[in-house]
């Protein structure tokens, strides 16, 4: 196999999950990071948790970009301001949009 700029062609990307949780007892937002062991199974479970507790939100980025822009990303997650950042995605956000349009269709 050939290499592209020092990397293998089919090298699997490593991901980081940034967790945003509103702590009701302390009345503040807590940010934590999962930077190892991020698997498809873990992502599915986090999406389910997000739908159960709306005070929890999870965001996915690559480890490469987190190492470079981690402090900025954590601040963006805390303030929910992502203008110009295409390297971070919210887990479960698409299914929320689908549910909203489905509920609107059912009302009519």
C-alpha positions in Angstrom: 0.0 0.0 0.0 1.1 3.5 -0.8 1.3 6.3 1.6 -0.2 9.8 1.5 2.0 12.4 3.1 3.5 9.9 5.5 0.3 8.1 6.4 -1.2 4.9 5.2 -4.1 5.2 2.8 -6.6 3.3 4.9 -5.5 4.5 8.3 -8.5 4.7 10.7 -9.1 8.1 12.2 -9.2 8.5 16.0 -12.0 10.5 17.5 -12.6 12.5 20.6 -16.0 13.2 22.2 -16.6 16.4 24.1 -19.4 16.1 26.6 -21.5 19.1 27.7 -23.8 18.5 30.7 -25.9 21.0 32.6 -25.5 20.3 36.3 -28.8 21.3 37.9 -27.6 21.0 41.4 -24.7 23.3 41.0 -26.5 25.4 38.3 -23.5 25.3 35.9 -22.3 23.7 32.7 -19.7 21.0 33.0 -17.4 20.0 30.1 -15.6 16.6 30.0 -13.7 14.8 27.2 -13.5 11.2 26.2 -10.3 10.8 24.2 -9.7 7.1 24.1 -11.9 4.1 23.4 -14.3 6.0 21.1 -16.1 3.3 19.2 -19.3 3.1 17.1 -21.0 1.3 20.0 -20.0 4.1 22.4 -21.3 6.8 20.0 -24.7 4.9 19.6 -25.0 4.8 23.4 -24.2 8.5 23.8 -26.9 9.4 21.2 -29.4 7.3 23.2 -28.4 9.1 26.4 -28.8 12.5 24.8 -32.4 11.6 23.8 -33.2 10.5 27.4 -31.6 13.5 29.1 -31.8 16.7 27.1 -29.4 18.4 29.5 -26.6 16.2 28.1 -25.0 17.0 24.7 -22.2 15.2 22.9 -19.9 16.5 20.2 -17.5 14.5 18.0 -14.2 15.7 16.4 -11.0 14.0 15.3 -8.1 13.6 17.7 -5.9 15.5 15.3 -8.1 18.6 15.4 -8.7 18.3 19.2 -5.0 18.3 19.9 -4.6 21.5 17.9 -7.8 23.4 18.8 -9.0 21.6 22.0 -9.3 24.6 24.2 -11.2 26.6 21.6 -13.5 23.6 20.9 -14.3 23.2 24.6 -15.2 26.9 24.9 -17.4 26.7 21.8 -19.2 23.7 23.3 -19.7 25.5 26.6 -21.2 28.6 24.9 -22.8 26.6 22.0 -21.3 29.0 19.4 -19.9 27.0 16.5 -19.7 29.7 13.7 -16.9 28.8 11.3 -16.0 25.5 12.9 -16.7 22.6 10.5 -14.5 20.2 12.5 -17.0 19.5 15.2 -20.4 17.7 15.0 -23.1 17.2 17.5 -24.2 13.6 18.1 -27.9 13.0 17.6 -28.6 16.4 16.2 -29.8 15.0 12.8 -32.2 12.6 14.5 -33.6 15.6 16.4 -34.4 17.4 13.2 -36.0 14.3 11.7 -38.2 13.9 14.8 -39.2 17.5 14.7 -40.3 17.3 11.0 -42.1 14.0 11.6 -44.0 15.5 14.6 -45.0 18.5 12.5 -46.3 16.2 9.7 -48.3 14.2 12.3 -50.0 17.4 13.6 -51.4 18.2 10.1 
